[in-house]
């Protein structure tokens, strides 16, 4: 059913009725559902994670300034700001104004121009679906260091229901700037997501990421890159994909790009607060305790039989711990110690398994940090690592792996 409600009232015409309902509700989903019941597309009386993601996408399409840090997904803080604006308690933020982290939301073109970089944007790496998301950006090195440049590949987060490749420009431009100055090329990719008008199996999101790497390898001459010096980095949902794409063979989850010319080698993988397995339920207990309803609806959305495969078979395909081998590439895991969305237990699990297999792996625990290294509510202690420090950590590891 097509969503036909309008979000103009959320920002510009808050009324007593809307404000009253927003104040009474407890969560963002409840507040949206009470005021806009038509967002419950399956009429089950609940706003599922998929339905909430659709709401957030609609908001960001019409009001991009709601995504204050430009990462393509509304954080809990940004959702609360949205609620305040809807109830008339907050002032509308000007487009392009500073986010809490001090960054501003800018276009890819503006960031690249500011840094002095050249890139090709929105390259179609496989025949586009109706989501129009199978595209990537390629940024050329600023300095010529290698005959064929190593390639650093960013995979965005967004809970498998949102996010965009543009996050790297507004949230991680430090990495972009430093790597390109060191002669390393950078790519940032979009992949299909749930809740965007296409029936998907969870494995297809990972298939898209593998297809992007195969496309880049196939076109390595065109871009002047070394297909056997790829490094992947992902945040949140992108972290799990960065791990799986790095730990699997070139032809894993075959998609549109195939053949010997698509062979590639990933020499290192970085995951920031990403899931590492879906086969050990007890590792997810902290999330289930914190978000029981959301976790249940998310599980139903992600895991269902698809393409002749059972739920268990799909879980094995998308779990990084199932692909670890003694000769797996080096791995860097960075995770907040109080993350309620993706519990730190998941990174600890992969670290233990990798060590047992002799894999070169480093695990950095960020103290006093939730998901995305956000400060923990109720405490004045700041996270033990800033976002800039985390970016510098990535740069150091990338250089070590290349050398």
N, C-alpha and C positions, 0 to 999 in steps of 0.2 A: 504494500500500500504506500503510495507516495505521500511524503510528509508535506503538508501544506501550511503549517503554522508559520507565523512571522516572529522574528526575534527583536523587531524594532522596539517593542515595549520593554524589553529587558534593559535597554540602555537609555531610551529617550522618554518613555511615557510610563514610568512606574506609577501604579495606582494603589489605593488603599487595599483593595481586594488582593492584588498580587503580593504586596508587602506582607499582609497578614498571613498568607499561606506560606510564604518563604520563611517567616520567622518561626512558625510552628513546626516545620519539618526539621528532621535531624541531619540527614545526609544530603549531599548534592543531588543524588538520584531522586530522593523523596521530594525535594524541593521542586525539581523540574517536573516530576510526575504529577504533583498536586496542582500545579499551575497550568501545565500543558499535558492533560491526560492523553491527548492524541499521540504523544511520543511512545506510548505503550502499544506498539504496532501489532503485537499478538494478543492483546487484551487479556493478559494473565494477571493484571493488577500489580505487576512489578516492572521496574525498569532494568532490564538485563544490561550486562556490560556492553553488549553489541548495540543495544538501543541507546545507551548513554553515549557511546562513541559516535553514533550518528548525530546526536544532538550537538556534541562538541565540534564535530566537523562542520555542521551547519553554521554554528556560531563563528568559527574561525574563517569560514568562507566569506561571511558578511562583515565580520569585525576582526580582521587579522591582528589588531592591536591587543586583543584578549590574550593571545599567545605572547606573553611579555618577553620571554627569553628566546623566542623564535625557533623552538625545537620541534614544532609541528604537532605538539600534543599539549593539552591543558593539564598542568600539574594540579595537585590539591590546593596549593596556594592560589593559583590562577583561577581555579573554580570558585574559591571562596571570595576572591575579588569580584568575580562575575556576579555572585550572589549579592554582594554588597551593592553593586551598581544597580542590580535589578530591583532591590528593595528601596533604592533612593538614599542609601546611607553613605555611598561613596561617590567620588567625582570621577567622571569619565576620563580615562587616561588618553592623552593625545597620541595619535599614531606616530610611531617612531620614537616614543619617549623611553627613558631608561628603564630597564628591568631591575628587580631586586639584586641581581648579581652584577649590575653595573654595565651590562651589555645593551646594545640597542638592536632592534629588529631591522635588518637591512636586506636588500635583495642580493642574490649571488653576484650579479654584475657589479653592484656597488662595492661589495667587499673585495672582489678580485681587483677592481680598479684601484681601490685604496691601497692594497698590498702590492700592486704592480705585477699582477699575474695574468697569464693568458689561459683561457680554457674553452672547451666546447661543452655547451650545456644542453641538457635534455636529449641526449643521444638515445635512440630507441635500440635496446639490446635484444629484444625479441618482438615478434609481431604483437602489437599492443592488444590487450584485452579491453573490455568495456570500461575498466577502471582507469585506463590511460596512465598507468603507473610504472610500466616496465621500461624505465628510462634511467640514465645515469649522467653525471657530469664528470668530465675529465679535465684535470688542471695540470698544465705542463710545469716542469721544474723551472724555477727562476734562474738557477745556475746549472751550467753544464759540467757535471762531475763524472758521470758514467757514460760509456758508449751506448748502453741501453739502460735506461733508468729503472731502478726498483720501483714497485708500485704499492702504495699504501691505500687500502680500500676501507672506507667507512660505511657501516651498516646501521641505520638509525633504529631507535626504539619507538615505543608507542603502544605497547600492550597488544601487538598484533592486530590492532584495530585502527591505528593512526600513525602519525609521525611522518616526516619527510626527509629527503636527502639534504634539504636546505639547513638542517640543524647544524651541520659542520661550520657553516659560514658565520652564524651568530653565537654559537656556544663554544666552538673549538677552533676559532681562527688562529689561535696561537700555534696549534699543531700544524695547521695548513701553512702558515707563514714559515715556520722553522724548517719543516721537512722540505719544502720546495726550494728554500735557500741552500739546503744541503744536497740538492740534485735529485731529490726523490719526487716522483710524480704522485698525484693523489686522485682518487676517484671516490665519488659518493653516490650510492645507488638507492633507488626506490624499488619496492617489491609490492605485490598485491597484498591486501589486508582484508580481514573479515568485516562484514557489515557495509560493504560498498557495492552491493547489487550483483554479486557473483557468488555462486555456490562453490566453496573451496574445501579441499582437504588440507589439514594443517601442514602436511609435507610440501604442499605447493609453494608456500612462502619461502621455504628453504630451497626448493627447486629453482625459484626465480633468482635467488642469490648465487647459486651455483652457475646458473645460465649467464649471469652478468660476468662472472669470472671467466667462463668459457669464451664469451664474446670478446673480452679484453685480450685474452690469450690469442684468439684467432686474428685479432687486429693489432697484434703487438708491433708489427713493422710500421703500420700507419702511425701509431702513437709513440714509437721509439722506446718501448718498454721491454723489460726482461720478463717473459712469462714464467720464469722459474725463480723469481724473486718477488713474490706477492706477500703482503702482510695484511691481515684483516683485523679490524677493530670494530666492536659494536657496543652499544649502550643498551642496557635493559633487554628488551626483546631482541634487539640487534646483537647483543652479546652472545646469546645462544646461537644465533645464525653465524656470527663470526667464528665461533668455535667449531661448529659442524662443517662449515665450508672449508676450514683449515685442516680438519682431521680426516677428511674423506678424499677418495680418489677423484680424478678429473671428471669421470663419467658418472659420478654418484647423482642419483635423481635426474636421469636424462630429461632434457627439455628440448628447446628448439635448436640450440647450438650444439653440434656434435662433430666428431671426426678427430683424427690425429692432430690437426692444427689447433685444436682447443685444449690440448694438454697443458697443464700448468702445475706449479709447485708453490705451496704456501710455506714460507720459512719461519713464520711466527704468527701468533694469534693473541689478541687482547680482548678480554671481556670485562666490562664495567657492570657490576651488579646484574649479570645475566643468569638465566636458568641453565643448569648443567644436566639435569635429568628429569624425566617425567615418570620414571619407573620405580621411584622410592617414595611412596606417599608420606611417610613420616617426616621427610625433609620439608614438607610443605605445611606442617601442622601449625606453625606460627601464623602463616597467612590465613589458614582455615579458621583459626580462632579469632583473628582480627576481622576478617571479611567473609563470614560463612556464606551469606547469600550470593555475593558477587563471585566468590570462588566457585560455587556450584554452577552458576550460569556461565562462567568463563570456561569451565571444564566441558560443559555440554556443547559450547560453541566450537572449541578447539578439537575435541576428540569425539569423532564419530566415524563409523566405517566409510571408507572412501576409495574409489578406484580399485575395488576388489580386495582391499586390505582391511584387516581388523583393527580395532582401536589399539591393541597391544603392538601390532606390527608398525603402526604409525608412530607410536611412542618411541619405539626403538630407533626408528629412522631419525627422529628429531632430538634425541638425547645424546649430548656430547660424550657422556661416559661410555656409551656403547661403541664409540669409534676410537678409543684410545689404544695405541700400540706402542711397543718399545721404541719405534723409530718415528713417533709423532713429533711434529715441530714444537719448538719452545712455546710456552704459554705464560701469559701474565693475567692474573685475576685480581681485580680491585673491587672491594665490597664494603658497604657501610655495616657496622656491627649491629645496628638496631633496625635494619631494613624490614618493614612489615609487608612489603609487596612481593619481593623475591628474597626470602630468608637467606642470611649469610651461610646457613648450613649447607646450601647447595654448592657454593664455592668451596667450602671446606671438604665436602664429599669428593669433588673432582680432584682437588689437591691431593687428598689421601690416595685415591686410585692412581693418579698419575705418578706419584712418588713410588708406589709399589711396582709400577711397570718400568721405572727408570727414566721417565720423561722429565725433561728440563722444564720445571714449572716454578713460578714465584707467586706467592699469595700475599697481598697487602690488605690488611684490615684497617679500615678508616674508622677510628673511634668517634663516638658521639655523632654518628651519621645515619640517616635514614636512606630511603631510596633516592638515588640521584645525589647522594652526599648532602642531602638537606639537613639542617639542624634538627635536633630532636626536640619536639614540643615538651615544655615543662622543665627544661634545663637551660642554664645560661652558658654551659660549656660548648664552645664552637667545635665543629668537626676537626679532627686532627690533620686533615689535608684539605687545602683549598682546591678549587677546580683548576686553577693555573698550575699548581704543583702536580696535580694528577696528569695534566697535559704534558708537563716536562718529563714526568716518569715514562709516559708513552714514547716520547721522542728519544729518550736515552735507550730504551729497549729496542726500538726500531734500528737505531744505529748499531747497537751490539749485534743484532741478528744479521744485519747486512754485512758487517765486517767479518 
